[in-house]
Amino acid sequence: MPIQEVKLLKDRNVAILTFSQAISQLGDRINNMAILGLLGIHATGSTEYGFLAFWTVIPVAIFGPIAGAISDRFNRKYLMAIADIMRGIIVLSIPFLFKATGRMLFVYISVFLVFTFTVLFNSAKNGVVVHVAGSRDRIAVINGLMSFWGRIATGVGILLGGIISDQHLWRGFGVEGWEVGLAVDSLTFFTSAFLLVFLTVSGEYIKPQKSNASLHYLSSIKEAISYVRRRRILLHSLMAAALISLVGGATYILGIVKLQKIGHTSTAQLGVAGGIYGLGLFVGSYIAGRILPAREYKHLWNSIFFLALSLFGLAATTNLWILLPIAAVGGVFTSIGFIALDSIFQKYSSATVLGRVVILKDIVNAITFTSTVLILGRWNDILAARVGFATALNANLIAVGTFVLLVLGIRKILR
């Protein structure tokens, strides 16, 4: 690890925040693999996998604004710890609920509650990052450091979760693998909460003073929108968030389908492409800490430019070996873009509205991605009936890439 990161981790608060976050992300991935293991044994059809994805997404839309308002009114350090404790308790209860009822409904409700507390955790974390950074110019460095270790935790969590949740490993002990996976997951959440208690921090970004944040859903959103509208850099960054999610949605619904249906790419090959993309995310988090400080806004738009170009690369070929470097570059600039976004919103938002403003960004990301997937998927089917499936996919990839580049060009002209 570079000297800069080693020095940062000598700061007790930075180390606690970084590793508690990494442990929490480790738990998230183990949880994902354990739930998939549960579905693999007990699910009655593929529809149930769709239900699982649904219950992980809607907490952002339903409780995001309220979670943001809560983090703007109460001590964010303790909110993070409470969120981790609650996630640990809920995850630990899933095996008992499922065995007592035999119904997947209780699993979905538990997943929904876990991700609801995840929204609260992430909302509160932003203020703690700002305080621990000390200087606003160090916010991007801290975010890059946390992302760096978070990517490691993600990879280890997926690997470890897959091994722990394997059914054959525990057959002789009278338990199912997914039960063990969830038990380990709950332990990671309790460990993270334990570490957070030892953060020696105080101040406006930890416990906002004189905050009048409304806990009413619509009022919270209106307050966040009103704040962002008065700050040009936040308003434009919100538009940048939408563009990144637009590219991500187009890649998901068009790029993957193209590889499977036209490129005849196997699941294993898709896994390799996903692994290369993940490596790009990891490298991007490493680079971000070096190039972003004081230049977050510039590199945010640079990232969007290269992400738009990646869509043209997807449209040009189905050769996996040509697409692998495109996937790697896409991962690098996706990581840089999202770290830049987080840093900008943390850097230019006051302590009293930070939670709601960041949640507004997350809602924009979620709505844009979901809308892109649904609308573009349907439009591609309509167009394919007229011009052919392959032509429709390529045309839509190019259209989205061109639209993003046009937005970037207009923005540059109007600056």
BELHUFEN-V647766 format. One record per residue. N is the residue number from 1. RES is the residue in one small letter. PSI is psi in whole degrees, 0 to 359 (999 if undefined). NEAR is the number of other C-alpha atoms within 10 Angstrom. D_FIRST is the distance of its C-alpha to the first C-alpha in Angstrom with 1 decimal. Layout:
<<N | RES | PSI | NEAR | D_FIRST> <N | RES | PSI | NEAR | D_FIRST>>
This chain:
<<1 | m | 139 | 6 | 0.0> <2 | p | 155 | 7 | 3.9> <3 | i | 322 | 8 | 6.6> <4 | q | 315 | 12 | 8.3> <5 | e | 322 | 15 | 6.6> <6 | v | 317 | 11 | 6.8> <7 | k | 320 | 9 | 10.3> <8 | l | 319 | 17 | 11.2> <9 | l | 350 | 18 | 10.7> <10 | k | 342 | 10 | 13.0> <11 | d | 119 | 12 | 15.6> <12 | r | 315 | 14 | 17.5> <13 | n | 321 | 21 | 18.7> <14 | v | 316 | 21 | 15.4> <15 | a | 316 | 19 | 14.0> <16 | i | 313 | 19 | 17.4> <17 | l | 316 | 24 | 17.7> <18 | t | 311 | 22 | 14.3> <19 | f | 332 | 19 | 14.8> <20 | s | 321 | 25 | 18.6> <21 | q | 317 | 26 | 18.2> <22 | a | 318 | 24 | 16.0> <23 | i | 320 | 25 | 18.6> <24 | s | 318 | 28 | 21.3> <25 | q | 325 | 25 | 20.1> <26 | l | 315 | 25 | 19.8> <27 | g | 320 | 31 | 23.4> <28 | d | 315 | 26 | 24.5> <29 | r | 322 | 23 | 23.7> <30 | i | 320 | 32 | 25.3> <31 | n | 315 | 27 | 28.2> <32 | n | 314 | 21 | 28.5> <33 | m | 323 | 25 | 28.8> <34 | a | 317 | 29 | 31.2> <35 | i | 321 | 23 | 33.4> <36 | l | 324 | 19 | 33.5> <37 | g | 320 | 23 | 34.5> <38 | l | 313 | 22 | 37.2> <39 | l | 321 | 19 | 38.5> <40 | g | 330 | 15 | 38.4> <41 | i | 320 | 11 | 40.8> <42 | h | 349 | 13 | 43.0> <43 | a | 145 | 15 | 42.9> <44 | t | 350 | 11 | 46.2> <45 | g | 174 | 10 | 45.1> <46 | s | 338 | 10 | 42.4> <47 | t | 326 | 9 | 43.6> <48 | e | 332 | 16 | 41.9> <49 | y | 324 | 15 | 38.5> <50 | g | 320 | 10 | 39.4> <51 | f | 320 | 13 | 40.4> <52 | l | 313 | 20 | 37.0> <53 | a | 321 | 13 | 35.3> <54 | f | 314 | 14 | 38.0> <55 | w | 343 | 19 | 37.4> <56 | t | 341 | 18 | 33.6> <57 | v | 319 | 15 | 34.3> <58 | i | 337 | 15 | 37.3> <59 | p | 327 | 21 | 35.9> <60 | v | 315 | 22 | 34.1> <61 | a | 322 | 18 | 37.5> <62 | i | 313 | 13 | 39.6> <63 | f | 357 | 18 | 37.7> <64 | g | 305 | 29 | 35.1> <65 | p | 322 | 33 | 37.2> <66 | i | 318 | 26 | 38.3> <67 | a | 320 | 28 | 34.8> <68 | g | 318 | 31 | 33.9> <69 | a | 321 | 33 | 37.0> <70 | i | 316 | 22 | 36.3> <71 | s | 341 | 34 | 32.8> <72 | d | 357 | 33 | 34.5> <73 | r | 336 | 22 | 37.0> <74 | f | 169 | 16 | 35.4> <75 | n | 115 | 21 | 32.5> <76 | r | 328 | 26 | 29.4> <77 | k | 313 | 26 | 27.4> <78 | y | 331 | 19 | 30.3> <79 | l | 319 | 24 | 30.8> <80 | m | 315 | 26 | 27.3> <81 | a | 316 | 23 | 28.0> <82 | i | 318 | 19 | 31.5> <83 | a | 318 | 23 | 30.3> <84 | d | 319 | 28 | 28.0> <85 | i | 315 | 22 | 30.9> <86 | m | 320 | 20 | 33.3> <87 | r | 319 | 29 | 31.1> <88 | g | 317 | 25 | 30.8> <89 | i | 316 | 16 | 34.6> <90 | i | 313 | 19 | 35.5> <91 | v | 320 | 26 | 33.4> <92 | l | 334 | 21 | 34.9> <93 | s | 344 | 16 | 38.3> <94 | i | 311 | 22 | 38.1> <95 | p | 321 | 20 | 39.3> <96 | f | 318 | 12 | 42.1> <97 | l | 317 | 16 | 43.3> <98 | f | 318 | 15 | 43.2> <99 | k | 329 | 9 | 45.0> <100 | a | 330 | 9 | 47.6> <101 | t | 331 | 10 | 48.4> <102 | g | 15 | 13 | 47.3> <103 | r | 133 | 13 | 46.6> <104 | m | 340 | 20 | 43.5> <105 | l | 318 | 14 | 44.5> <106 | f | 332 | 15 | 43.0> <107 | v | 315 | 23 | 39.7> <108 | y | 319 | 20 | 39.6> <109 | i | 319 | 15 | 40.5> <110 | s | 318 | 20 | 37.8> <111 | v | 318 | 24 | 35.2> <112 | f | 315 | 20 | 36.6> <113 | l | 320 | 19 | 36.3> <114 | v | 314 | 23 | 32.7> <115 | f | 336 | 21 | 31.7> <116 | t | 315 | 24 | 33.9> <117 | f | 335 | 23 | 31.9> <118 | t | 320 | 24 | 28.7> <119 | v | 316 | 24 | 30.2> <120 | l | 317 | 29 | 30.8> <121 | f | 310 | 25 | 27.3> <122 | n | 324 | 21 | 25.7> <123 | s | 316 | 29 | 28.4> <124 | a | 328 | 33 | 27.9> <125 | k | 326 | 21 | 24.1> <126 | n | 317 | 25 | 24.3> <127 | g | 323 | 29 | 26.1> <128 | v | 322 | 26 | 23.7> <129 | v | 314 | 25 | 20.8> <130 | v | 316 | 25 | 22.9> <131 | h | 314 | 21 | 23.8> <132 | v | 326 | 24 | 20.4> <133 | a | 329 | 19 | 19.1> <134 | g | 297 | 10 | 21.8> <135 | s | 142 | 10 | 22.1> <136 | r | 333 | 18 | 22.9> <137 | d | 347 | 17 | 20.8> <138 | r | 357 | 21 | 17.7> <139 | i | 313 | 28 | 18.8> <140 | a | 325 | 31 | 17.2> <141 | v | 315 | 26 | 13.8> <142 | i | 317 | 26 | 14.3> <143 | n | 319 | 23 | 15.6> <144 | g | 319 | 28 | 12.7> <145 | l | 315 | 23 | 10.3> <146 | m | 320 | 24 | 13.1> <147 | s | 320 | 26 | 13.7> <148 | f | 308 | 23 | 10.2> <149 | w | 329 | 19 | 10.7> <150 | g | 321 | 23 | 14.3> <151 | r | 320 | 21 | 14.2> <152 | i | 314 | 15 | 12.6> <153 | a | 322 | 24 | 15.4> <154 | t | 311 | 22 | 17.9> <155 | g | 314 | 18 | 17.5> <156 | v | 321 | 16 | 17.6> <157 | g | 318 | 26 | 20.5> <158 | i | 314 | 20 | 22.5> <159 | l | 310 | 14 | 22.2> <160 | l | 319 | 18 | 22.9> <161 | g | 320 | 30 | 25.6> <162 | g | 321 | 22 | 27.3> <163 | i | 312 | 17 | 27.5> <164 | i | 320 | 25 | 28.6> <165 | s | 2 | 26 | 31.1> <166 | d | 127 | 19 | 32.7> <167 | q | 321 | 20 | 36.4> <168 | h | 332 | 11 | 37.2> <169 | l | 329 | 13 | 34.7> <170 | w | 6 | 16 | 36.6> <171 | r | 322 | 11 | 40.1> <172 | g | 352 | 9 | 41.4> <173 | f | 1 | 8 | 40.3> <174 | g | 15 | 7 | 42.4> <175 | v | 159 | 12 | 39.7> <176 | e | 151 | 22 | 38.2> <177 | g | 321 | 23 | 34.5> <178 | w | 331 | 29 | 34.1> <179 | e | 316 | 24 | 35.3> <180 | v | 318 | 20 | 32.7> <181 | g | 317 | 30 | 30.0> <182 | l | 325 | 29 | 31.3> <183 | a | 316 | 21 | 31.5> <184 | v | 320 | 21 | 27.8> <185 | d | 313 | 29 | 27.1> <186 | s | 324 | 27 | 29.2> <187 | l | 322 | 20 | 27.3> <188 | t | 322 | 25 | 24.0> <189 | f | 318 | 27 | 25.8> <190 | f | 323 | 24 | 27.4> <191 | t | 316 | 19 | 24.2> <192 | s | 315 | 26 | 22.6> <193 | a | 319 | 26 | 25.9> <194 | f | 316 | 15 | 25.9> <195 | l | 319 | 18 | 22.5> <196 | l | 330 | 23 | 23.6> <197 | v | 332 | 15 | 26.7> <198 | f | 5 | 13 | 24.7> <199 | l | 123 | 18 | 23.5> <200 | t | 74 | 11 | 25.3> <201 | v | 151 | 14 | 26.0> <202 | s | 166 | 15 | 29.3> <203 | g | 181 | 12 | 30.7> <204 | e | 321 | 16 | 32.0> <205 | y | 349 | 26 | 29.0> <206 | i | 310 | 27 | 29.0> <207 | k | 95 | 23 | 32.7> <208 | p | 136 | 22 | 34.5> <209 | q | 142 | 15 | 37.7> <210 | k | 35 | 10 | 41.0> <211 | s | 132 | 14 | 39.7> <212 | n | 31 | 12 | 42.6> <213 | a | 126 | 21 | 40.6> <214 | s | 138 | 20 | 43.0> <215 | l | 7 | 17 | 42.4> <216 | h | 136 | 11 | 44.8> <217 | y | 302 | 16 | 43.1> <218 | l | 323 | 12 | 44.7> <219 | s | 321 | 15 | 44.6> <220 | s | 317 | 26 | 40.8> <221 | i | 316 | 23 | 40.4> <222 | k | 318 | 15 | 43.0> <223 | e | 320 | 17 | 41.3> <224 | a | 316 | 24 | 37.9> <225 | i | 317 | 16 | 39.7> <226 | s | 318 | 12 | 41.7> <227 | y | 315 | 18 | 38.6> <228 | v | 322 | 22 | 36.7> <229 | r | 332 | 12 | 39.9> <230 | r | 357 | 10 | 40.1> <231 | r | 106 | 12 | 36.7> <232 | r | 318 | 10 | 36.4> <233 | i | 325 | 15 | 32.7> <234 | l | 321 | 22 | 32.4> <235 | l | 315 | 17 | 35.4> <236 | h | 325 | 15 | 34.0> <237 | s | 329 | 21 | 30.6> <238 | l | 320 | 21 | 32.6> <239 | m | 322 | 15 | 34.2> <240 | a | 322 | 25 | 30.8> <241 | a | 318 | 24 | 29.8> <242 | a | 320 | 21 | 33.0> <243 | l | 319 | 26 | 32.4> <244 | i | 317 | 25 | 29.0> <245 | s | 328 | 21 | 30.7> <246 | l | 313 | 24 | 33.7> <247 | v | 318 | 24 | 31.6> <248 | g | 317 | 23 | 29.8> <249 | g | 318 | 23 | 33.3> <250 | a | 319 | 22 | 34.8> <251 | t | 319 | 21 | 32.1> <252 | y | 309 | 16 | 32.6> <253 | i | 334 | 20 | 36.4> <254 | l | 314 | 23 | 37.1> <255 | g | 312 | 20 | 34.3> <256 | i | 318 | 16 | 34.0> <257 | v | 320 | 16 | 37.8> <258 | k | 316 | 22 | 38.2> <259 | l | 319 | 20 | 36.0> <260 | q | 315 | 15 | 37.8> <261 | k | 325 | 12 | 41.4> <262 | i | 317 | 13 | 41.5> <263 | g | 351 | 15 | 38.7> <264 | h | 42 | 14 | 39.6> <265 | t | 133 | 17 | 35.9> <266 | s | 166 | 12 | 35.6> <267 | t | 321 | 10 | 33.6> <268 | a | 318 | 9 | 31.3> <269 | q | 323 | 14 | 30.7> <270 | l | 323 | 16 | 30.1> <271 | g | 321 | 11 | 27.5> <272 | v | 315 | 14 | 25.8> <273 | a | 319 | 20 | 26.0> <274 | g | 322 | 16 | 24.6> <275 | g | 320 | 17 | 21.6> <276 | i | 320 | 21 | 21.0> <277 | y | 317 | 22 | 21.4> <278 | g | 322 | 21 | 18.9> <279 | l | 321 | 20 | 16.3> <280 | g | 320 | 23 | 17.3> <281 | l | 317 | 25 | 16.7> <282 | f | 312 | 24 | 13.1> <283 | v | 320 | 20 | 12.5> <284 | g | 321 | 26 | 14.7> <285 | s | 328 | 30 | 12.8> <286 | y | 316 | 25 | 9.6> <287 | i | 324 | 19 | 12.3> <288 | a | 318 | 28 | 14.3> <289 | g | 343 | 25 | 12.3> <290 | r | 329 | 12 | 13.0> <291 | i | 341 | 15 | 16.5> <292 | l | 321 | 24 | 18.1> <293 | p | 124 | 20 | 18.6> <294 | a | 358 | 14 | 22.4> <295 | r | 28 | 13 | 22.8> <296 | e | 316 | 23 | 22.5> <297 | y | 317 | 20 | 26.1> <298 | k | 312 | 11 | 26.1> <299 | h | 339 | 19 | 23.2> <300 | l | 311 | 24 | 24.7> <301 | w | 327 | 19 | 27.8> <302 | n | 320 | 15 | 26.1> <303 | s | 317 | 22 | 24.4> <304 | i | 321 | 24 | 27.8> <305 | f | 312 | 19 | 29.3> <306 | f | 328 | 17 | 27.1> <307 | l | 322 | 29 | 27.5> <308 | a | 319 | 25 | 31.3> <309 | l | 329 | 18 | 31.2> <310 | s | 332 | 23 | 29.6> <311 | l | 323 | 26 | 32.8> <312 | f | 324 | 18 | 34.8> <313 | g | 319 | 20 | 32.8> <314 | l | 322 | 24 | 33.5> <315 | a | 334 | 20 | 37.2> <316 | a | 338 | 14 | 37.4> <317 | t | 161 | 15 | 36.7> <318 | t | 6 | 18 | 36.4> <319 | n | 116 | 13 | 34.8> <320 | l | 323 | 18 | 31.7> <321 | w | 333 | 10 | 30.1> <322 | i | 327 | 13 | 30.5> <323 | l | 337 | 19 | 29.4> <324 | l | 312 | 18 | 26.0> <325 | p | 329 | 16 | 24.4> <326 | i | 319 | 22 | 26.1> <327 | a | 320 | 24 | 24.6> <328 | a | 314 | 23 | 21.1> <329 | v | 320 | 23 | 21.8> <330 | g | 319 | 27 | 23.4> <331 | g | 318 | 25 | 20.4> <332 | v | 310 | 26 | 18.2> <333 | f | 335 | 27 | 21.0> <334 | t | 316 | 26 | 21.9> <335 | s | 313 | 26 | 18.5> <336 | i | 318 | 31 | 18.5> <337 | g | 314 | 28 | 22.2> <338 | f | 324 | 20 | 21.9> <339 | i | 320 | 26 | 19.0> <340 | a | 317 | 30 | 21.2> <341 | l | 309 | 24 | 24.2> <342 | d | 316 | 20 | 22.9> <343 | s | 319 | 28 | 21.8> <344 | i | 313 | 23 | 25.2> <345 | f | 325 | 22 | 27.2> <346 | q | 323 | 24 | 25.4> <347 | k | 324 | 23 | 25.7> <348 | y | 13 | 14 | 29.3> <349 | s | 140 | 20 | 30.9> <350 | s | 162 | 17 | 32.5> <351 | a | 327 | 24 | 31.8> <352 | t | 345 | 22 | 35.2> <353 | v | 0 | 24 | 34.7> <354 | l | 314 | 28 | 31.0> <355 | g | 313 | 34 | 31.4> <356 | r | 323 | 31 | 34.3> <357 | v | 317 | 30 | 32.9> <358 | v | 321 | 26 | 29.7> <359 | i | 323 | 27 | 31.8> <360 | l | 317 | 24 | 34.1> <361 | k | 316 | 24 | 31.2> <362 | d | 322 | 22 | 30.5> <363 | i | 318 | 19 | 34.2> <364 | v | 316 | 19 | 34.4> <365 | n | 312 | 23 | 31.6> <366 | a | 315 | 20 | 33.3> <367 | i | 316 | 17 | 36.8> <368 | t | 314 | 20 | 35.9> <369 | f | 311 | 21 | 34.0> <370 | t | 316 | 16 | 36.8> <371 | s | 319 | 15 | 39.6> <372 | t | 314 | 21 | 38.1> <373 | v | 314 | 20 | 38.0> <374 | l | 311 | 12 | 41.5> <375 | i | 313 | 11 | 43.3> <376 | l | 324 | 20 | 41.7> <377 | g | 316 | 19 | 42.2> <378 | r | 316 | 13 | 45.9> <379 | w | 323 | 13 | 46.5> <380 | n | 322 | 21 | 45.1> <381 | d | 319 | 14 | 47.6> <382 | i | 314 | 14 | 50.4> <383 | l | 324 | 16 | 49.5> <384 | a | 328 | 15 | 49.1> <385 | a | 339 | 10 | 52.7> <386 | r | 319 | 10 | 53.8> <387 | v | 356 | 11 | 51.7> <388 | g | 150 | 13 | 50.0> <389 | f | 312 | 18 | 46.7> <390 | a | 316 | 15 | 44.6> <391 | t | 320 | 15 | 46.0> <392 | a | 315 | 20 | 45.4> <393 | l | 311 | 26 | 41.8> <394 | n | 319 | 21 | 41.1> <395 | a | 319 | 17 | 43.2> <396 | n | 322 | 20 | 41.5> <397 | l | 315 | 26 | 38.0> <398 | i | 321 | 21 | 39.2> <399 | a | 316 | 14 | 41.0> <400 | v | 316 | 20 | 38.0> <401 | g | 318 | 24 | 35.9> <402 | t | 319 | 16 | 38.8> <403 | f | 314 | 13 | 39.3> <404 | v | 317 | 21 | 35.7> <405 | l | 323 | 18 | 35.9> <406 | l | 317 | 12 | 39.3> <407 | v | 316 | 14 | 38.0> <408 | l | 319 | 18 | 35.3> <409 | g | 316 | 12 | 38.0> <410 | i | 318 | 10 | 40.4> <411 | r | 319 | 11 | 37.8> <412 | k | 323 | 9 | 37.1> <413 | i | 319 | 8 | 40.9> <414 | l | 350 | 6 | 41.6> <415 | r | 999 | 5 | 38.9>>
